[in-house]
Amino acid sequence: MALRAALCVLMAASPALASGFDSEEALGEALFFETALSANGTQSCSTCHDPEAGFVDPRRDAEGAFSRGDDGMSLGQRHAPTAAYAKFSPAFHQREDGEWMGGQFWDGRAADLKAQAGGPILNPIELGHGTEAEAVARLAEIEGYVASFKSLYDVDITDETQAEAGFDGLTTALAAFETSATFAPFDSKYDRYLRGEVELTKVEELGRLLFFSEQFTNCNQCHQLRRSAMDAEEPFTDYLYHNIGVPANLSGRAVVGTPADFVDNGLLDNPEVTDPAQRGKFKTPSLRNVAVTGPYMHNGVFQDLRTVVQFYNKYNSRAEAAQINPETQEPWGAIPVPETLAETQLTHGPALDDKRIDALVAFLKTLTDQRYEALLQ
């Protein structure tokens, strides 16, 4: 049964749950679907992170790239990333080598899941509450939440003076739910292959070899965290920040009303980061469920997964056709911040022919959680 439907049935059938939840995870699950967390009472966390769609926004307006806020009009500048497997991202920090790592959002501005949970609630173009107190007051109108916050956090959310503590409990509960196995089942075909339960097809196996080959593709340079390609629970991201030269989403900007020459600073927009050398870098996303969570890149500029692989291939191919975006039949577009481009990582290995591109796509499809395999095309 779908998560949303299961929750509604459970609450309706159980007076105990209707008057309170007995764990942070259960409370967080209810809050994840709670429309009172939006100013207009029309949206919840699940609107932009739908569990039936790989925890991304399944709505396809605004060029399929950006999510509308609860006012039905406001649009952001970036594509909502999946909340699946997000719990494995380390807290935002700078490593000894100077590289920034971890955090949440495309620029890591939320240190961890708890900090991330509160961001959309108070964002005027997302869920739209003006203050923490306003959001907590809306929850205080619902008896079950009042009881839950009292029993779990010893916080009376009907008391305005405890609004800050109430909001802290709110984000804690949401983070608890997002760290549950619901978000990270590790049951994709690839996981089952590692456990010896299934075999990959010849095309998928070729894609796997190419993906982990530093000689041919270098994909794992940014999309592998574990030491070995056979290690279990690989998140398929290094949690670092890179500038791969993603072109502007001009059609999406036209819908939003953003000037065509606007440049997204990426990591440099994070208040903790002041080094201009970080401009134009974005956090490497997990490739878990990548085949069913398009559109792609931080700005949703590509609709098809094969296009993404072709985009990377353009850095190693001199063929005229490789310099054309197959979705627009136009050149890929200018690199917004050329001075920080990860040229060493991108210009590596030979150009890929169609057979190898198809193989990589086939392998990436094996990273799809079992519950979403029906969504594969």
N, C-alpha and C positions, 0 to 999 in steps of 0.2 A: 504494500500500500504506500502511496506517496507520503512523504514526510508531512506536508501541510495537511492533508486529509486525515492522516493518522492522529496528528495532534488535536485537530478539531473534535474528532470522535472521542478521543481519550478524555478531553476536558468536559465534554457534554455528558459522558457516561459516569464520571467520577466526581461526586461532591467533594471528596477530599482534595483532589487536584484543583477543582474549581475554586477552592478557598485557600490554596497555597501549594507550593512545590517543595519537595523534600530534599532537593539537591541543587547545587549551582548549575549543573549541566541541564537539568530539567527546566529550571527557571530560564536559563539562557536560550533553550530551544523555543520556549513560549515567546520570549522577547524578540527572537530572530524573526518571528512572523507577526509581531505586534504592530499594527498600523497606528496605534496611539503614539508611536515614536516619530511620527511625521506630523508637522504642524497642521496639515489639512486632514489628517487621519485617513489618507488614501494609500500610503506606501509603508513598506517595512524594509528591513535589511534584505529579506528574500526577494524583493522586487528587482533589485540589481544583482542579486546573488542567488538565483533560483536553483534550489537543489535538484530540480528535474531537468536542468539545462547545464549541468557541470558547474553550478554555482557562479554563473555569469548572467548577464542581462539578456534574456531571449528576445526582447523587443527589438524591432528592426527599423525604427524610425531614425531620423537624423543620419542618413547614410549607413545605418547599422553600426555606427561607431561610438556614439555617446549616449548616456542615460539621461532621461528627462527627470527633473526634480518633481516634488510632490505638487508643485503649482501647475504642472502640465506643460510648462513652457521652458523653464530654465534648462540649459545644457552646459555640461562641462567641456573641457578641452581634451580630456583623455578617456580612453576606453576603460571601463571597469574591469579590473583583473579578477580572475577566479579566486574564490575564498578556499577552494579545495587545496589541501596540502600546505596551506599558508602557515600552519603552526610550526613548521620546521625551520622557518626563516629565523636566524639568530637575531638578537637585539641589535639595533643599528649601532655600529661602532666603526672606528678607523683601525685598521690592522697596523702592525709594526712596519709593513712595507709602504704605508701611506694610502693603501686602497680602502675605500669605504665598502662596508658589507652589511647585509641584512636590513632589518626594518620592514615596514609595510608601506604600501602605495608604491607607485613607480619611482618616486624620489626618496623613499625611506623616511619621510618626515614623521611618521608614527614609529616610535621606537619598537613597539611590540603589538601583539594582537589586542591587548587591552586598550592601548592608546588609539589604535585604529578604529576600534568599535565605537568610540565616542565621536570621531571625526564627522561622519556623514550626518549624525543626528543634529549637530550644531552648524552644519554647512548650509548657508542660505539658498544654495542652488541644488541641494539634495533633499534631506528630510526636513530641513528648514526651521527647527526650533531655535528661538533666539538666545536662550540661556539654559544652563543645566537645570535650574529650578523649574523652568517652564516644562521641560521634558519629564522631570520627576513628578510634577504636579499632575500631569496627564495620567501617569501610571497610578497615582494615588487615588484616582477615581474608580479603580478596579480592585475589588475586595481581595482577590487572590494574590495580587502583587503586594498589597499592604501586608498581608499575613506572611508572605514569603520573605520579604525584606526584613521583617521583624524577626522571624525565626532563623534565617540564615546569616544576617549581618547585624542583628540587634539595632536596626535603623527604622525609625518611624517616618515613612515617606509622606505622611500627612502633615508632618511638622516642617514648616518652611525653613526653619533653622538647621534642619538636617538634610537639606537638598544636596549639598556637596557630597556628603557620605552616601546618599541615595544614588547619585550619579556614579560614584565609584563602584557601588554594588552592581549597578546596571551594566557597566562595562566589564566588570569582573565576571559576571554571569555569562555575558555574550562570549567572552574569550573562553570560558570553560566549555561552552557548547562547541565552539569552533576548534577546540583541541580534542574533541571526541573522535571516535573511529568513523563516525558518519562522514567526516570530511576527508579521511585518508584510509580507505579500506585496503589498498595495495592488493587488489584482486584483478588487475588487468591481465590480458593475455600474456604480456611480457612477464609479469610477476608469476603467473602460473607456469610459464616456460622455465623461469629460474628454479622453480620448485619441482621441475620434472613432470608436471601434470599435462602439458601439451607440447606440441612441436610447432615451430614456426614454419611457414611456407618458404619455398626457395627465395621468393622475392623479399619476404620479410627478413629472412636471414641475411641476404645480401645487404639490405638496408641497415641491419644491425651492425654488420661488419664495417660498412662505410661510416656509420655514425660514430663508432668508437675508434676509427682509424685516424691517427694524426698525420698519416701520409696522404690520405685522399680528401678528407673533408674538414678536419679540425672541429667538428661540431661539439665534441666533448670538451674542448678547451674552455667553453663557457657553460656547457650544459651537463656537466658531470661533477658530482661532489665526492663520491666515494673513490677509493683507490683503484678498485677493480671493476671492470664492466659487468662482472658476475655477482657483485655485492647486492644483497637484498635492500629494499626500501630506498632505492636511489631517487632523489627528488628531481633530477634532471635540471639542475641549476646550480651555479656556483655562488649565488646570492650576491654577486659583485655587480658593479655598474660599468656599462660599456656604451660607447657611441658607435653604432653600426651604420650610421648614415641614412636612417629611415626618412624618406621624403615627407613633406607636409601633406596632410590630407586636405587638399584644397576644396573638394566637393563637400566634405564635412564642415569645413570652416564657413563655406557659403551659407550653410543652414544655420550655423551658430551665430554668424555675423562677425566673425573674427577676421581682421585684415589678412590678406594673402601673404604678406611679408612678416607676419608674426613668427617669432622663434621661441619654441618651448625650451627653457633653460635646463629642464630635467633635474639632475642631482643638485645643481647650483641653486635651485629654488628651495632646497632644504635649509632651514635656518641655521643648522649646525655647520653647513659647508660654505666656505668663503673663497675657496681656491678657484680661479677662473678656468683652470685646467680640467675641472669637473663639469664644465658646461656642456650640455647636449648628451650627457650620459644618463642611461635609464637602467633600472634594476633588471637583471636577467630573469625572465619569468620561468616558472616550472613548465616542463613540456607534458606533464601529466594531464591527460584529457585534452591535449591541444587540438586533436582532430575534430572535437565537438564544441569548442569554446571560441570560435572565431567571432568577429573579425580579429585581425592580428596586428601586433605592435602596439606601442603605447597610445597611438592615435587612431587605431582601427583602420589604417589606410588600406590594408589588404583583406579581401574577403575570403580567399581560398588558400588552403594550406600549401598547395603545390606552388602557388605564387610566391610564398615566403621562401621556399627552397630555391626557386629560380632567382629571387632577389639576391640571396647570398651568392649564388653561382655567377652573377654578373661581375663580381669582383675578380673572378679567375678566368673568365671567358672573353676572348677577343671577337667572338662571333657577333655580327651585327644584330642578329635576332635576340641574343642574350641581353642586349641593352634596352630592350623594349618590355614594358610592363604588359603582360598578356591580358590583364583585366581592362586596360585603357587603350591598348595599342599605341601608346605614346611612350617616349623615353621615361625612365624611372623617376626623374626629377632631381633637383639639386640637393646636395647634402647640406642640411641646415647649419651645422657647425663643423666645417671641414677641419678646423685646426685641432680638434680632439678625436678625430676618427681613429678607431682601433684598426689601423691599417695592417699591422703585423698579423693580427689574428684573422682578418678578413681575406687578405691576399695570400692564401696558403693552399697548396695542392693544385692538381690539374682541374680543368673545367669538367663538369659532369655532363654526360650525355643524357638523353631522355630516359633511358633504361635505369640509370643510377638515380636520377631524380625521382622516378616513380618508386624505386625501391626504398628510398629514404622516406617518402610519404607513407608507404606501406608499413614500414617499421614504426613510424610515429603513431600510426593508427593502433598499433598493439599496446600503446600506453594508455588506452581508454579504459576507465573503470568498467567492470562487468555490467553495472546497472545502466550504463550509457551506450553499450555496444549496439543497441538497436538504432541509435541515432547516426551511426556511421553510414556514409554513402559510398 
